């Protein structure tokens, strides 16, 4: 969701500056704000009982996060952590709900965003159910490439590190590296200067 920054400010939003690795909110914090990234990157994650990180999503400029919990009055089921220095716009829950009420077109846009999130979760669940690591990797890359409007082979840059891909797919980083090399040999993708082109 990308709401015009001026509209957010007119309802009392404020900028917050975060450093790399700084936490925006933690799992089980109560949802009090709508968050939108003005600049930077944020990962949504949590950890298994063994301490293994699982990344649910990585978001960038003009993307929002955590808003579903504002409608459910639930605590956050994930952490939000900055991957780089970030400017995040936050709007208090009551102001956000007032804005939505006074600008009903935002509800339609938000429904489209929620639908996209559900689609992503379903596609990722389907991929993660596979024991085949290559299938998991291909599922993630197909999803990411679905936002790229050019029809090309091996031209879409997967802008994640091998570790981030491992955390998004539930694989070990060594497994990701080995399977990316297999995929390159099979002509599915290209590896150039540590970049993954799909």
URLIN-V372787 format. One record per backbone hydrogen bond with DSSP energy under -1.0 kcal/mol. CO is the residue of the C=O (numbers start at 1). NH is the residue of the N-H. If there is no record, write none. Layout:
# URLIN-V372787
co: {CO,CO}
nh: {NH,NH}
This chain:
# URLIN-V372787
co: {4,5,6,8,9,14,16,18,19,22,25,26,29,32,34,35,36,37,39,41,42,43,44,44,45,46,48,52,54,57,59,60,63,67,68,69,69,76,79,80,80,81,82,86,87,87,88,89,90,91,92,93,94,95,96,97,98,99,103,104,104,105,106,107,108,109,110,111,112,113,114,115,116,117,118,119,120,121,122,123,124,125,127,132,133,134,135,136,137,138,139,140,141,142,144,145,150,156,161,162,163,164,165,166,166,167,172,173,174,175,176,177,178,179,180,181,182,183,184,190,192,195,196,197}
nh: {8,9,10,13,12,90,88,86,22,82,80,29,76,93,91,65,89,62,87,83,59,81,56,57,79,54,51,48,46,44,42,63,37,70,72,73,74,28,45,24,25,43,21,18,38,39,16,36,14,34,96,97,98,99,100,101,102,103,106,107,108,109,110,111,112,113,114,115,116,117,118,119,120,121,122,123,124,125,126,127,128,129,130,136,137,138,139,140,141,142,143,144,145,146,147,148,152,198,165,166,167,168,169,170,171,55,176,177,178,179,180,181,182,183,184,185,186,188,187,197,195,192,158,190}
